[in-house]
Amino acid sequence: MRNENISRCACFSNFVMVKYVKEFVEEILKKHIIIAGVPMSGKSTISQIISKQFGYQHISMDSIIAGIERVFPETGVNSEADTDLQENIRYISSKMALFIRAMMDSGEYNECDYGMVIDIFQLLPQHYMQIY
């Protein structure tokens, strides 16, 4: 019985979240949406819901950052670096803000119904402001 109640709560919670996200997206209708937050906070889940419900292209910056780390180590982007965590996040955030701005300017996502929804952990407010 307990597992059934948990499942019902989870379904209700997802329904409420989808309803809230739909109202939010319809209200703002931005060409590109960036969702930033701490790990395991639901960024990818919200991004996927927006993508499916509204035709946005979902882009997870975690996989892009992992690719940059492996293929272009000279950039210094290393989410596992043995340095001060805050300093490392500041560095990655500054580089990813430029990367996201270039993606937006490329026009590659103009053919999507709306644009792209990006989820990223390493994006600080001061670097977000450089994008918009």
N, C-alpha and C positions, 0 to 999 in steps of 0.2 A: 504494500500500500504506500509506503514512504517513497519508493522510487517512482511510482505513478504520480504522486503529488509533485515530486521534483520535476518530472517531465512536463506536467501541466504548467508549472511555474515557468519553466524554461520556454515553452511554447508561447505563453502569454507575454513573457518578457521580450521575446523576439518580435512578436506582433506589435507590441507597444513601440519597440525600437524602430521597426520598419515604418510605422505610422509617423513617428516623430521625424525620422530622417526624410521621409517623403515631403512632409510639410516644410521642413527646413530647406531642402533643395529647391522646391517649387518657389519658396519665398526669395531665395537669393539668385537662383539660376545663373551662376557664374560660368564663364567659359571653362575655367580650370579651377579645381578645388584642391587645396593642400590640407591634409589632416596630419598634424604632428602631435606626438605625445610619447609618454613613457612606454617601455616595452610591456606587452600583455594588457594594454588598456583598451583594446578593441578597435584600433585604427584600421587594420586590415578587414575586419568584419564590416565596419561601417562603409569602408571604401568599396567592398564587394557588393554590398546592398545598393549603394548609389549607382555603381556600374550596371548592375542587372536591371534596376528599376528605371533608370533614366538614360541609358545608352552611353554613359561615360566610359572611356578607356581606363581601366584600373592599372596603375603602375606602382609596384612595391619597390621603393628605393633601397630596401635591404638587399635585394638580389642584385641591383645595379651597383651598390657600394661594394658588395662581395666581389663582383666582376672587376671593378676598378682596382680593388686591392690586389687581386691575383694577376691581372694583365698589365696594369700600369703602376707597379710599386713605386716608381719615381715620383708619383704625385704626393706620397707621404700619407695617403688615406689608409688608415689601419685601425679598424674598430677594436682590435684586440691588443693594441699597443700597450707596452708596460710603462706608460707615462701617467701623469695626473689625469684622471678621468674627465674632469671638467675642461681642462685644456684640450684634451683630445676631441671631445665633443664640439668645442668651439672651432677647432681647426676643420673637422669634417663638415660642420654646419656651414662654414664660410665657403668651402669648395662646392658643396652640394647646392647651395643657393645659386651660384653661378651656373652650375650644370642644369638646374631646373629652369632657370631663366632662358638658357639657350634652347632647351626643349620646347618651351612655350613659344619662343620666337621663330622656331624652325618652320612652323606651319604644318608639320607632319600630322598633327592631331586635329586639324581643322575639318577633316572629312567625317569625324565622329559626330553623332547627333549633337553632343554638347561640347565635349573636349576631353580632358583627362582628370581623373581623381588620383592624387598621389598620396601614399601614406609613407611617412618617414619619422624615424625616431630622432635622428640627429639634425634637427633644424631649430635653431634658437630664434626668438622674436626679432632680434636686431638683424639677422640674416634674412628672415622672412620679409622684412620691410624692403630689402634690396631687390626682391623678386617682383613685388608690386610697386 
